[in-house]
Amino acid sequence: MNLKNKKILIISPHPDDEVICCGGLIERAKREGAEVFVFYICFGRSRQLVTGSTEPEIRLKETEQVAQTGNFKYKILFNSGNDWLRLDTVAQVDLINPIEDTIQEIKPDIICIPPANSYDQDHRAIHKACITALRPIPQEIRHFVPIVLM
C-alpha cells in the first residue's frame, strides 16, 4: 500500500498505545510522506508494576516528546486523569461524538482503532465507540474512511 499523501488517524486510548500498536506504521507513513494524527482519549496516573506510578504530567511530557520524535500531530480528549482506566463507565455518546468530530476534521484515508478483544477495558470501550463513529453514512453527510485497521 502506498502511503504517499495519505492522512492516517490513530485513535489511542492512552499514551503509548499509538506506538505499541502502530509504531511501525507511523515510521513508514512519515518516511513515505503521509500525515499522521493521533487522538489520545485520556491521560492519567499510570500504575507501573515494575517502576511504580507515573503521574499524568510526566505522561503528557513524554507524549509531547514522542510526537516530536515521530513527527505527528495529536490532541487529547480527557485531560483530567479522572477517566483513566474508567472509559468503560463513560457514556458512549461522550466518546462517539468527539471521535466523529475528529474524523470529520481530519478526513483520514486510514484509521487505526484498538482491537475489540483487548484485555484493557478502556481499549474495548474505545473500539466500540469507534465502530459506531465509523458506521457507513453517505459521504455528503460525513466523511467516510475507506480503510480501518485494528
C-alpha positions as CSV (number, residue, x, y, z in Angstrom):
1,M,0.0,0.0,0.0
2,N,1.4,3.4,-1.0
3,L,1.0,5.9,1.9
4,K,2.2,9.0,0.0
5,N,-0.1,12.0,0.6
6,K,-2.4,9.8,2.8
7,K,-3.8,11.0,6.1
8,I,-3.7,8.5,8.9
9,L,-5.7,8.9,12.2
10,I,-4.7,6.7,15.1
11,I,-7.3,6.5,18.0
12,S,-5.2,5.8,21.1
13,P,-7.0,5.2,24.3
14,H,-3.8,6.1,26.3
15,P,-0.4,7.5,25.6
16,D,1.9,4.7,24.4
17,D,-0.8,2.7,22.7
18,E,-0.1,4.5,19.5
19,V,3.5,3.4,19.5
20,I,2.9,-0.1,20.8
21,C,0.2,-0.8,18.3
22,C,1.2,1.4,15.3
23,G,4.8,2.5,15.8
24,G,5.9,0.7,12.6
25,L,3.1,2.3,10.6
26,I,3.9,5.7,11.9
27,E,7.5,5.4,10.9
28,R,6.7,4.1,7.4
29,A,4.0,6.7,6.9
30,K,6.3,9.5,7.7
31,R,9.0,8.0,5.5
32,E,6.5,7.8,2.6
33,G,5.1,11.3,3.0
34,A,1.9,10.7,4.9
35,E,0.4,12.9,7.6
36,V,-0.2,11.2,10.9
37,F,-2.6,12.4,13.6
38,V,-3.1,10.7,17.0
39,F,-6.2,11.2,19.0
40,Y,-5.5,10.3,22.6
41,I,-8.6,9.7,24.6
42,C,-7.3,10.1,28.1
43,F,-4.3,10.6,30.3
44,G,-3.9,9.6,33.9
45,R,-1.8,8.2,36.6
46,S,-0.2,5.0,35.3
47,R,0.4,2.2,37.7
48,Q,3.6,0.6,36.6
49,L,4.2,-2.9,38.1
50,V,7.9,-2.5,38.0
51,T,8.7,1.2,38.4
52,G,5.8,2.4,40.5
53,S,3.4,5.1,39.3
54,T,3.8,7.7,36.6
55,E,2.0,10.9,37.1
56,P,-0.2,12.5,34.4
57,E,2.2,15.4,34.0
58,I,5.0,13.1,33.2
59,R,2.9,11.1,30.7
60,L,2.0,14.4,29.0
61,K,5.6,15.5,28.7
62,E,6.6,12.0,27.4
63,T,3.8,12.2,24.8
64,E,4.9,15.6,23.6
65,Q,8.4,14.2,23.1
66,V,7.1,11.1,21.3
67,A,5.0,13.3,19.0
68,Q,8.1,15.4,18.2
69,T,10.2,12.4,17.6
70,G,7.5,10.7,15.5
71,N,6.7,14.0,13.7
72,F,3.0,13.7,14.2
73,K,0.2,15.9,15.4
74,Y,-2.0,15.0,18.3
75,K,-4.9,16.1,20.5
76,I,-6.3,14.8,23.8
77,L,-9.9,14.3,24.7
78,F,-9.8,13.9,28.5
79,N,-7.0,15.7,30.4
80,S,-8.2,15.5,34.0
81,G,-7.0,12.0,34.8
82,N,-10.4,11.1,36.1
83,D,-11.3,8.9,33.1
84,W,-8.1,6.8,33.2
85,L,-9.0,3.1,33.2
86,R,-12.6,4.1,33.5
87,L,-13.6,4.7,29.9
88,D,-15.9,1.8,30.1
89,T,-18.0,3.9,32.5
90,V,-18.2,6.9,30.2
91,A,-21.4,7.3,28.2
92,Q,-20.7,6.0,24.7
93,V,-22.1,9.2,23.2
94,D,-19.4,11.2,25.1
95,L,-16.8,9.0,23.3
96,I,-18.5,8.7,19.9
97,N,-19.2,12.4,19.3
98,P,-15.6,13.6,19.7
99,I,-14.4,10.6,17.6
100,E,-16.8,11.6,14.8
101,D,-15.8,15.2,15.1
102,T,-12.1,14.3,14.8
103,I,-12.8,12.1,11.8
104,Q,-14.7,14.9,10.2
105,E,-12.0,17.5,11.0
106,I,-9.0,15.3,9.7
107,K,-10.8,13.4,7.0
108,P,-8.4,10.5,7.2
109,D,-7.8,7.9,4.4
110,I,-6.8,5.3,7.0
111,I,-7.8,5.0,10.7
112,C,-6.4,2.7,13.3
113,I,-8.5,1.7,16.2
114,P,-8.0,-0.6,19.3
115,P,-9.0,-4.2,18.9
116,A,-12.3,-5.4,20.3
117,N,-10.7,-8.3,22.2
118,S,-8.2,-6.3,24.2
119,Y,-7.6,-7.2,27.8
120,D,-7.9,-3.5,28.7
121,Q,-11.4,-2.3,29.4
122,D,-10.6,1.2,28.1
123,H,-9.5,-0.2,24.7
124,R,-12.7,-2.2,24.4
125,A,-14.8,0.9,25.2
126,I,-12.9,2.9,22.6
127,H,-13.2,0.1,20.0
128,K,-17.0,0.1,20.5
129,A,-17.2,3.9,20.2
130,C,-15.0,3.8,17.0
131,I,-17.2,1.2,15.3
132,T,-20.2,3.4,15.9
133,A,-18.4,6.5,14.8
134,L,-17.3,4.7,11.6
135,R,-20.7,3.4,10.6
136,P,-21.3,3.9,6.9
137,I,-23.0,7.2,6.2
138,P,-23.2,8.9,2.8
139,Q,-20.1,10.9,2.0
140,E,-22.1,14.1,1.6
141,I,-23.3,13.8,5.3
142,R,-20.0,12.8,6.9
143,H,-16.5,11.7,5.8
144,F,-16.2,8.0,5.0
145,V,-13.0,6.3,6.0
146,P,-12.2,3.6,3.4
147,I,-9.5,1.7,5.4
148,V,-10.0,0.8,9.1
149,L,-7.2,-1.2,10.8
150,M,-7.2,-2.8,14.2
